Amino acid sequence: MQYIDHPAGFCYKLPPGVTHEEGAMCEPLSVGVHAVRRGQVSPGMDVAVIGAGPIGEQSAEPTASQQAHAVSSAVVTGMSRG
């Protein structure tokens, strides 16, 4: 395990039963939820998520689920690094 010295104000204690891996996905998911709210995604909208990395993939989930599958389409694109 690797340790990093970080200001306590930026750290959150994980609840019991939440693994480090699950905790690590909270930040990309929160970025996605924030983007959906800020973009005022509403039923019938077409949505494009640019980038298929952790944030892009986690942004597609709240785009679809927050609107109860009422979004017309959500497209995730990515670029290969080759």
Secondary structure, 3 states (H helix, E strand, C coil): CCCCCCCHHHCCCCCCCCCHHHHHCHHHHHHHHHHHHHCCCCCCCEEEEECCCHHHHHHHHHHHHCCCCCCCEEEEECCCCC
